[in-house]
Amino acid sequence: MASDHSTNDDGRVIQFQARMGTLSRSRRGKAFIRNFEQDYSPVPDLAKYECQESDDEYRHRMIVNAAALVFSSLLILAGVWLANNMHA
């Protein structure tokens, strides 16, 4: 049976050119990290919409996180209880 691939085929490597940004080596020297600081972004600057988080917002967010944790825990416990009671 004839094969479409040659026995000496080492594969092909295609080098892509960077379209924007500069490339810099990481600390280990193995991977390249792209630097996009000077590049054009189609998204306008969102800094004008940012504001400092107040203590009330932080407190509310932590209360909501705690409520979500309690709800998730109860849902998991109900699922475990249901699975244990289905053996009949």
C-alpha positions as MATLAB code, in Angstrom:
seq = 'MASDHSTNDDGRVIQFQARMGTLSRSRRGKAFIRNFEQDYSPVPDLAKYECQESDDEYRHRMIVNAAALVFSSLLILAGVWLANNMHA';
ca = [
       0.000    0.000    0.000;
       1.420    3.391   -0.961;
       1.499    6.158    1.607;
       0.820    9.813    0.775;
       3.434   10.907    3.331;
       7.100   10.501    2.633;
       9.187    8.566    5.121;
      11.513   11.566    5.539;
       8.695   13.993    6.410;
       9.779   15.985    9.473;
       6.742   18.237    9.369;
       6.441   21.834    8.330;
       6.910   24.876   10.514;
       5.339   28.131    9.395;
       6.728   31.328   10.878;
       4.023   33.955   11.462;
       4.903   37.625   11.570;
       3.656   39.685   14.504;
       0.982   42.110   13.299;
       1.263   44.598   16.157;
       2.979   45.086   19.452;
       6.482   44.170   20.410;
       7.682   40.830   21.597;
       9.845   40.448   24.653;
      11.247   37.362   26.292;
       9.946   36.240   29.663;
      12.237   35.760   32.646;
      12.896   32.154   31.740;
      13.706   33.087   28.148;
      11.454   30.400   26.681;
       8.159   32.132   25.969;
       7.465   35.389   24.226;
       5.203   37.952   25.839;
       3.397   40.448   23.669;
       3.426   44.092   24.734;
       0.327   45.984   23.555;
       0.885   49.293   25.351;
       1.244   51.441   22.230;
      -1.264   49.602   20.042;
      -4.534   50.967   18.784;
      -7.618   49.653   20.561;
     -11.102   49.795   19.004;
     -12.532   50.108   22.536;
     -12.445   53.663   23.919;
     -10.821   54.339   27.259;
     -13.139   53.291   30.091;
     -11.340   55.263   32.793;
     -14.021   57.944   32.757;
     -16.553   55.360   34.016;
     -14.374   54.076   36.862;
     -14.951   55.228   40.410;
     -13.559   54.316   43.791;
     -15.441   51.583   45.598;
     -17.064   52.766   48.795;
     -17.217   50.775   52.026;
     -20.968   50.270   51.560;
     -20.463   48.674   48.135;
     -17.740   46.382   49.487;
     -19.920   45.352   52.426;
     -22.894   44.670   50.138;
     -20.734   42.610   47.772;
     -19.379   40.512   50.650;
     -22.924   39.906   51.985;
     -24.055   38.786   48.523;
     -21.007   36.503   48.228;
     -21.774   34.963   51.635;
     -25.429   34.434   50.670;
     -24.362   32.763   47.415;
     -21.978   30.496   49.342;
     -24.734   29.472   51.787;
     -27.194   28.854   48.935;
     -24.667   26.770   46.972;
     -23.772   24.758   50.074;
     -27.432   24.032   50.811;
     -27.998   23.014   47.196;
     -25.044   20.603   47.342;
     -26.201   19.148   50.666;
     -29.713   18.641   49.266;
     -28.258   16.849   46.245;
     -26.114   14.573   48.406;
     -29.076   13.825   50.700;
     -31.280   13.053   47.700;
     -28.640   10.762   46.157;
     -28.219    8.892   49.437;
     -31.978    8.350   49.823;
     -32.446    6.993   46.280;
     -30.843    3.605   46.999;
     -34.226    1.977   47.649;
];
